């Protein structure tokens, strides 16, 4: 499902215009991003948790040359599905 398809489905279900739903979805995604950037986690009960995880520096291998390379430490967003979502897709 694409973002446009999600907006279409939500506007039909909620009885709102696609423009309104699109603005709300954009605001939600922007706030999730801001929370993750500040190190907070976002909990959507029954759906899941968005959080940031630290990835340690490590050694990797260039698949073309086989040469060992250093991969710097980084942060990455992570999503863990909640019980309700897990049960729904079983």
C-alpha positions as CSV (number, residue, x, y, z in Angstrom):
1,X,0.0,0.0,0.0
2,X,1.4,3.4,-1.0
3,X,0.9,6.7,0.9
4,X,-1.7,7.8,-1.6
5,X,-3.6,4.5,-1.2
6,X,-3.5,4.9,2.6
7,X,-4.8,8.5,2.3
8,X,-7.6,7.3,-0.1
9,X,-8.7,4.5,2.3
10,X,-8.6,6.8,5.4
11,X,-10.5,9.6,3.7
12,X,-13.2,7.1,2.7
13,X,-13.4,5.6,6.2
14,X,-13.4,8.9,8.1
15,X,-15.5,10.9,5.6
16,X,-12.9,13.6,5.3
17,X,-11.3,15.1,2.2
18,X,-8.1,13.5,0.9
19,X,-6.4,16.8,1.4
20,X,-7.3,16.9,5.1
21,X,-6.2,13.3,5.6
22,X,-2.9,14.0,3.7
23,X,-2.2,17.0,5.9
24,X,-2.9,15.0,9.1
25,X,-0.7,12.0,7.9
26,X,2.1,14.4,7.1
27,X,1.9,16.0,10.5
28,X,1.9,12.6,12.2
29,X,5.0,11.4,10.3
30,X,6.7,14.7,10.9
31,X,6.1,14.4,14.7
32,X,7.3,10.7,14.7
33,X,10.5,11.8,13.0
34,X,11.1,14.7,15.4
35,X,10.6,12.5,18.4
36,X,13.1,9.9,17.0
37,X,15.6,12.7,16.2
38,X,15.4,13.8,19.8
39,X,16.0,10.3,21.1
40,X,12.4,9.6,22.3
41,X,10.4,6.5,21.4
42,X,6.9,6.6,19.9
43,X,4.5,4.1,21.3
44,X,1.2,3.4,19.5
45,X,-0.5,1.0,21.8
46,X,-1.7,-2.2,20.0
47,X,0.2,-1.2,16.9
48,X,3.9,-1.0,17.8
49,X,6.9,1.1,19.0
50,X,9.2,3.3,16.9
51,X,12.7,3.8,18.5
52,X,16.3,4.6,17.7
53,X,19.0,2.0,18.1
54,X,22.7,2.5,18.2
55,X,24.7,0.4,15.8
56,X,28.3,-0.3,17.0
57,X,31.3,0.2,14.7
58,X,32.3,-3.0,13.0
59,X,34.4,-4.5,10.3
60,X,32.8,-5.4,7.0
61,X,33.8,-6.9,3.7
62,X,33.5,-5.2,0.3
63,X,31.6,-7.8,-1.7
64,X,33.3,-6.8,-5.0
65,X,36.9,-6.9,-3.9
66,X,36.8,-8.9,-0.7
67,X,38.7,-6.1,1.0
68,X,38.0,-5.5,4.7
69,X,36.5,-2.1,5.5
70,X,35.6,-0.2,8.7
71,X,31.9,0.6,9.1
72,X,31.4,3.6,11.5
73,X,29.0,3.5,14.4
74,X,25.6,4.9,13.6
75,X,22.0,5.3,14.7
76,X,19.0,3.7,13.0
77,X,15.2,3.8,13.4
78,X,13.6,0.5,14.4
79,X,10.0,-0.6,14.6
80,X,8.7,-3.4,16.8
81,X,5.2,-4.6,16.1
82,X,2.7,-4.7,19.0
83,X,0.6,-7.6,20.0
84,X,-2.5,-6.4,18.2
85,X,-0.6,-6.0,14.9
86,X,1.1,-9.3,15.3
87,X,-2.2,-11.1,15.9
88,X,-3.9,-9.3,13.0
89,X,-1.4,-10.5,10.4
90,X,-1.1,-14.1,11.7
